[in-house]
Amino acid sequence: MLVNPANARLGAHLGRRLADFAAAKKTHPVAARLARGEADFQTQRTLKLAPDNDEVRKLRAEIVTLLNSAPREHS
């Protein structure tokens, strides 16, 4: 991402890995909250970079579903 921040596929896959990390049972609640936010940001950004890319759209949809179904900590 540092070398090529405009690579939409890479950003979408990074967002997917962050969402997986956030959903993991052993992830600390604060780290999970930060990862959820970053996953959402990355995939929104990549969708703007490549709105016609099927892979990017598919990963964004997966992340939205995962983030909406993930339990959130109560503050």
Summary of the structure (lengths in Angstrom):
residues: 75
radius of gyration: 12.3
end to end distance: 31.9
largest distance: 38.1
contacts: 216
relative contact order: 0.21
helix: 71%
strand: 0%
